[in-house]
Structure formats: C-alpha cells, structure tokens
Amino acid sequence: MNPLSKLSPASGINVVQPGTTWSEVARPVSQAERIQTVDILRGVALLGILLMNIPYFSMAEYFSEVFRSDPSNINFWVNAGITILFEGKMRALFSMIFGVGIILFMARKEKTEPGQARQSATGLFYRRMGWLVLFGLIDSHVLLWMGDILYYYGIIGMIAFWFRKMKPTYLALGVPLVAIIGFVSSTLFYQNVRDKRLAYLAVQTVSKQGQKLTAIQEQTVKDWQEAQKQFFPNKAEVAEHTRMMKSSNYFTVAKRYRKDVWEQQTIYLVFSLWDPLALMLLGMALYKSGFFTGQWPRRRYWQTMLIGYGLGLPLVTYSFYYGYTNIPNAAAFMVYFEKHPILWIDLIYPFQRILLVMAHASLLILLIQSGRIQELLNRLSAVGQMAFTNYVMHTLICTFVFYGYGLNQYAGWQFYQLYYLVAAIWVLQLIVSPIWLKYYHFGPLEWAWRSLTYWQRQPMRRAVSLPDYQPALTRNE
C-alpha cells in the first residue's frame, strides 16, 4: 500500500474530518502523522549546514587566504568540493523545509470549524515563532554562535506565514525576484565602496605630488579608511580577535562577538530577510506541487536531478575557477575591484544554487522511493525530527572544542582537519537520534519548544519504547 494514499493531496497530512474540534488539533503532530521524506531532507540539510558552519567556529578571519590560490594544498581541494557541492545549497534546503513546516503546522489546525479556532491557530503559530526568536538570541548571545539562524527563521517565518495560501506559481516567483533585487542592491553597494576607493586613489595621486589636501579630500581619505577597516583584512585586528577567542574568560569571547551579532540582528536585519524568505516560499510551492511528498512521477525526479546536475555543476565549477584565477586573495581582489564596476560572475550563484539543491533533493527522494539504504535514511529521518536539538548540539560541541573557555583549539587546526570533527558529529547524531526517539516522543529542545508553544507540558517519554526507531511513513510501495 502507498502510505501517501492516506494523505490529502493538497496538504500532505491526514485529512481532518468536518466538525473536528479545536481541542483535537491544537496539539503537536503525532509520530503517525509525520512525513518521512520531509524529516530526511531536514536531517540531510541540518548535517550539511555544519560543513559550512564549522570554519566560523574554529578558524581565524580570512582563514582561506593561505590556501585559496594553492592547488598543491589539500585544503584547497577540500574547500573546492564543499563550495561546489554544498555551499549555499544546504542552507537553501533547510529554508525550503522550514517553509514546508509552516504549512504542516497550520494545515490540521485550519481544517477545524471556522472562527475562534482559526484565530487561535494564528496566535499559536506566532507564539511558536516568538519562542524560536528567543531561542535564537540564546544561541547567539549566551552560547555565542555568531552564525545562528534560529533568530532569523523565527522572524522570517512570521512573514512567510502570510503567503502560505498563495498558488505555487506565485510562491516560486520569490526566488528569481529576490535574486534580481539582490544582485542590483549588492552591485549598488559594491559600486559605492568602489567609488570611495577610486576617489581615495585620486587623492593619493594629489598627495604624492606634494599638494596640500582640501577638507573634502581629507574626508575622502577618512571615508576609504573606514570602508577598508570594515570590508578588507586588517592583520592587527584579526590578531586581536584571535587573542580574544582564545581567552579562557567567557566574557572576553562574548565581547568579540556580541556587538557584531547584535548589529546584524537589528541594524542589518532588513538585508538578511529576503533570501531565506524566498526559499521558504519556494519550499511551500514545491510542497503544494507534491515534490516533497514523493508525489511526482519518478521520471520527473530523474529529469530534475539530471538537469540540476547537468547545468548546475558546470556553472558552479566555472564560478569557482573564475574566483581562483581572478580573485584568489584579498590583494588580488583589490586590483580586480578597481578595474571592474560590476561583478557579473555573481549572477551565477542564485542559478547554480537552485539547480543543485533541486538535484540533491530529487536524488534523495529517488533513494527513499527505491527502498535502498533504508537504515541510513531512517537515521537521517531521526536527525531531522530532532533538528532543533541537533542544531544547538553543533553549537555546544564546537564552542567547547574551539573557544578559549573550552578546549581552546581556535585557529589551531588545518582546514581539512575540521571535517574529521564534522564526521564524528554526524556519526554521533545518526546513532543517538534514533536511540533517543525510541524512548521519547521528541528531542529535548523540541519538547521544550512544543510545551512553550501550546503552553502545556507535553508528554515526553513513550509509554512503551519502540523495539527500533521506525519513522511512521517509509518509502512508496
């Protein structure tokens, strides 16, 4: 029997019968209602994100300068592989699945009797996102992870919520629209900084001729120096930041991050919203079309995968090679920066990222439908079901290993060595997550989040432990 036959084609979850009361649906999704494909994709994205995050836990700023232009260095090739196959794609997949989660959270609750119940569902969702914002603030300002996404997802989720009922075509338009706006805005920003650089060079020419600088020219020098300090390497500042990160004093490490993180979360927040929002909306569109529930014909998944890899891999490989040959380090970028008013190469990024994330997702769905490596897929499903807990576990493990108040390994490892730890964390979470879910309904943070959302303590321990953790919905049969 095809397990998807139990599902509503529109929503992908169990149909709620007319007359169902609010109290019957105002609860977390049960194990029997979970969609394994969504959990597996979330698990893969969660583990994949660590590939990109771990250097920012562990490496000094501008860490890639020493190997980015050296193909004889193993770090060059490790970085190349991660950049080509995973950079941006795992975050994109995670954002898309978060968008799916918004629909899944609301679907059952909105099928109850109209009126007060639907208003309560909206309030419930906003309470859920509000707690996520708070958890994000704790992750970034208490646990000191500068790359936290929970805060942003909570805020962006509140915005994405209002688009959830749009037609898939309109939802998907957000990605190209944001890509175009993003390229235009980043180009204007780039040109603004470049103009400061060119004006500074003109003033330097005047200064070398022995002429006294005017007040306007002196301000031009100050403007460039400020921009240079903010956007280009400063060896003394990098050394000071590294010293702070290696301090055994928690508050010294916190001082290194908190101001910058808070500015990103407030002053620059508006610039961080649009890309994840567009990806969440794309996730909603793909879910409504049946992509994430395995309802597309197998031939269509194959086509999506082959087109995605066939176009995406050459594009991203060319982009990486172009960067290697033209902008291998900060000094080369400065020269390039002065000669090129527009970074046309940046147009490749949004195209190759979507092509490859769709190819990755299609490959995973085909594997799920094939019934192969089922044991691994079940473990990935468990990791995805506990994504919140596992994400924060990444923070706890990496800050303990690398920060000065832990094992103080910051700036002490080769780039490639970081991925031994990544592999160890993956193995740990693939082993522990299914064992935990054998005895408990939720991961510990998932349990806390749900209890706070529903404002009621949720049952945690299973009345009878499962003989082996098995997701409720497996492959199509």
N, C-alpha and C positions, 0 to 999 in steps of 0.2 A: 504493500500500500504506500502511496506517495504521502508523506506526512504533511505536505503543503496542501493537500486536499481539505484539511481541517481549517484552513485559513481563509480569511476574507481576502479576495484579490486586491481590494483597494487598500487595506490596512496591513495585511500580513500577519495579523494576530487573530486569536479566537474571536468569532463574532459574538457580540453582546446582544442577547435577545431583547426585544422590545419590552419595556416595563421593568428592566433591571434597575435596582435602586442604587443611589449614590454610595451607600454604605458597603454595597457588594463590590464596587470597583475602586473605591478610594483606599487602595492598598497597593503594595509593591507587586510587580509582575511575578507570578509563581514560576517555579522551575519548568512546569509543563507548558508554560506559555512562551518560553524563550525561543529565539530563532538562532540555531547554532551557527549558521553562516555569518550572521552579524557578530556574534561573540568571537568567532575565529578571526574574522577580519580585524576586529578591535584588538584582539590579542597580538596578531602579527604587527599591526601598526604600533602598539604600545612597546613591544620589544624592539622594533625597528627604530623608533624615536631615540632610544638610548645610543644607537650608533652615532647620531649627530650630537647628542647632548653631552656625552662623556668628556670630550675635549674641553668643554667650557666649565666642567667641574675641576679639571685637573691640569690644564696647560696654561702657561703664561700667555698674555696677549700677543697676537701676531705670531703664534707658535708655528704656523706653516711656512713662515718666511725662510726658514733654514732648509726646507726640503722641497718646496713647491716647484722649483726650477731645476731639480736634480733627479733625473730618471734613474740614476745609479743607486739611489737611496730607496730602501724598502718602504719607507714612509710615503714616498711619492706615489707608489702604486697602490698602497692601502687607501690613501686619500682619493686617488683616482677612482677606484672601484666603488667606494662609498658615495662619492659625489655623483658619479654617473648613474648608479642603480638606485640609490636610496635618498639622497639629499633632497628635501622638499617633498618627496613622494610619501614618506611615512606620516609626516605631519598632515599632508593633504588627505590621506586615507583616514587618519584619526578624526579630522574635522568633518569629513563626509559622514562617518559613522556616528559622530555626535549629532549631526543633523537628523539622521535616522532615529536616534534615540529620542529626539523631541517628539517626533510623530508617534513613536511607540508608547511613550509616556502618556500622551494625551488621547490616543485612539480609543481605548476602552472607556475612559472617563467621559469622553464626549458623546458616547453612544447611550448614555443614560437618559432619563427623562429630562427635557429642557428646563431652563430656568435657573434656580439657585444652584443646582448641581454643577452646571457648566461654569458658572461664575466661580464656584468653589474650585473647580479643576484649574482654572487660570491662576487663582490665588495659590494653589498647591504648587503649580509649576514655578511661579515666581519665588515662592519660599525655597524651593529646591535650588534654583539658580542663585538666590541670595546666600544660601549656605555654601554653595560652591565658591562664590567670590570670597567669602570669609576663609574657607579652607585654602584658597589660593594665596591670600595675604599671609596666612600662617606658613605656608610652604616657602614663600619668597622672603618674608621678613623675620621669621623665627627659625625655620630650618635652613634659610639662606641659600635657596636655589634661585639664581638670577634669571634662569630661563623658564620659570614657572609658566604654565599655560592655563591652570585651573581658574585663576582670576579672570583672564581674558575670556575663557569659554563661558564662564558664568554671565558676564556682561553681554557678550555677543549672542549667547543663547536667548537672552531676553529679547533681543532684536529679531533674531531668526524666527522666534515663536510666531510672530505676526504674519509671516509669509508661508506658513506651513500648509495652507489650504489652496495655494496657487497651483495652476496647472504645471506639470513637469517642464513643459517647454519654456515657460516664463521663468521658472526657478533656475533652469540651466543657463539662462542668458546672463546671470550674475557673474559667471566666471569670465567670459570674454569682455564684458563691460568693465569689470574691476581690473582686468589685465590692461586694457587700453588706458583707463584713467590712471592706473598705477604707473604705466610707462611714461605717460605725459607728465604726471606730477614729479616722478623721480628725475626725469630729464630737466624739468624746470629747476629743481633743487640742485642737480649736478651743475647746470649752467650757472646758477647763482654763485656756487662755490668756485667754479672755474673763472668766472668774471673777476672774483676777488684775487685769484691767483695771477691772472694776466695783468690786472691793474697794479698789483704788487711788483711784478717783474718790470713794468714800465717805470715805476718809481725807483726801483733799484738801479735801472739804467741812468736815471737822472742823478741819483746819489753818487754813483761811480764817477760821474763827470764833475763832481765837486760842487754841484749846485745845492743851495740851501732848500730844504723841503718846506713846502707850504703846510698850513694846518690841515688842509684836505689830504695832502699826500701823506702826512704823518698818520692821519686816521686810516688811510688805505693800508698802511703797514700794520697798524693795530688790528684792523679787520681780518687781514690774512693770517696774522699770527694766532688770533683766536680760533679761526676756522681750522688752521693747521693743528692746533692743540687738540681740537675736538675730533678731527677726522683722519689724522695721519699719525704714524707711530712716533712716540716720544720715549726714547730709551730710558731716560731718568724716571719718567712716570711709570713705565712698565716695571722697572726695578722696584720702585716703591710699592706698587700694587702687589707684586710678588712677595715682597717682605711682609706686607700686611696679611696676605693669605697664609703665610707660613707661621704666623704668630700663634702661640698656644692660648692666647686670650680670645675668647669667643667674641667679645665686643670689638676688638680690633678687626677681626674678619668681617663682622657685621658692618662696621664703618666703611669698609672697602666697597660694599655692595649697595647698602640701603638707599643712599641718596640717588644713585643712578637708577635703581629699580623703581623707586617711588616716582621719579620724573617720567619714566616710561609708562607707568601705570596711571599717570594723571595728565601731565602736560602733553605727552606724545601719544596718548591713548587713541585719539581720533585717527592716527595714521596706522594703528595696529588692528583696526576693526575689520577692514574691508576684505582682505584676503581670506581669513577664516570664515567670515560671514558668507562670502560667495561659495566657498567649498561646502559649508553646511547646507546651503540651499541646493547645491548640486547633489549632495547626498540624499536630500529629500526627493529630488527629481528622480534619481536612479532607483530609490526605494519604491516610489509610486509606480515606476515603469516595470517593477518586478526584478530588476537586476540583482539587488542584494538578497532576494529570497530564492534565487535559483530558478526563476520562472521563465527566463529567456530560453529559447531553443539552444541546445548545445552548439549548433553551428554558429550561432550569433556570438556566443562567448569566444569560440575559436577565432572568428573574424576580428573581434575586438582585440583579442590578445595579439594576433599576428600583425594587425595594423599598428597597434600601440608600440610593439617592439620594433616593427619594421621601419617606422618613421621616427619614433622617439629615441631609440638608441643612436642612430646616426646623428640626429640633431644635438643630443646632449654630449656625445663624444666630440663632435666638431666644436661645440662651445667650450668644452674643457681644453681641447687642443689649442684653440684660439687664445684662451687665457694663459696657457703655458707659454706660447710663443710671443705673445704681445704684452702680457701683464703678469709676469711671473713673481714679482715682488713689489714692494711699496715704491722703490726708486723708479722701476720701470713704469709703474702706474702714473707717477708724477709726470713723466715725459709724455706718456700716452694721453693723459688728462689735458695737458697743454695743447696738444695737436688735434684732439677730436672733440667737437662740440656736442656730439650725441653718441651715446653708447648703443649703437644699433644691435650689437650682439645680445643685449639684454632682452630683446624681443623673443629670442629662442626659448627662454626659461619657462614662461607660462604654457607654451605649447608642448614642449617635451615633458614637462611635469605631469600634465593631464594625460597625455598619451601613455606614459609609463605607469602611472597609478592605475589607470583603467586596465592596462595589460596585466599588471601584478594582481589586481583584484579578480580579473577573469581567470587567470591561471589558478588562483586559489579556489575559486568556485568550481572550476572543472575538476580539480583534485578532490574536493568534497563530494562531487557527484560521482566520481569514479569509484569511491569506496577504498581507495588506496591510502596508505599511511594513516589509517583511521586512529591509531593510538596517539600519534603525534597531533592530529587535528583535534582530538578530544582534549588533549593537554593545552593546546592553544586556545580552545574554547574556554577552558577554566581560567587561563590567564586573562582572557578578555572579559570574562564575567567578574573578575576581581581587578579590573584595570585601574580603578582609583587607588586601591591598596598597593598594587604593584608599582604604580607610578610614584607614589610617595616613598615606597621602599627604595626606588632608584635614588631618590634624594638622600635618604638616610644612609644607605650603603656608601654612596660616592662622597658625600661630605665627610663621613667618618674616615674613609680611606685617604682622602686627599687634603682636607683642610687641616690647618695647623693645630687645632684643638683636638684632632683625631690622631690618625697615624702620620700626618704631616708629609704626605707624598706629593704634594702640589709641586708642579714643574720638575718632578724627579724622574718621570718615565719617558721613554721613547713613545712616539705617537702610536706605532703598531702594537706596543705592549698594552695599551689601554684596552685593546679588543680581546685580550685574554680575560680581563675582568668582565667585559661585556658578556663573553661566552659563559663565564661562571655564573653571572646573574641570570642569564637566560635559563641555564640548566636548573638553577635553584628554583626559579619561579615556575618552570614547567613541571618540576617534581612536587613542590609544596602546594601549588594552587589546587590541583585535583585532590590531593590528600585533605586539604582544608575543607573543600566543598563536599567531601564525603561525609563529614560530620556536622558541617554548619551550612545554613542557607545562604549566607553572604560572607564576603570578606569583611574584616573588622571595620574598615572605613566605609564600605558600602552599607554596612549595618547602621553605623552612626549617622550617615547621610540620610538614609531612609527613615530612621527613627525621628530625626530632626525635621525632615520634610513632612511626615504625616503627624508629627507632634504626638507620637505614641511609640512606646518601646516595642520594637518588632521582635518576633521570636527569632532566636539566633541558632540554637542547637537543634539539629534534626531529632525528632522523636526516636527514629530508628536510623542508624547510619547506613549509607548505601554500601553494598558489597564492593562496588567500584564506582568512582565518579563517572557517570554517563550523562552527557547532555540530553535534553529531552527530545530534540529533533536532530536526527542524523541525516545521512545522505538520502537523495531521492532513490526510491527502489521501484 
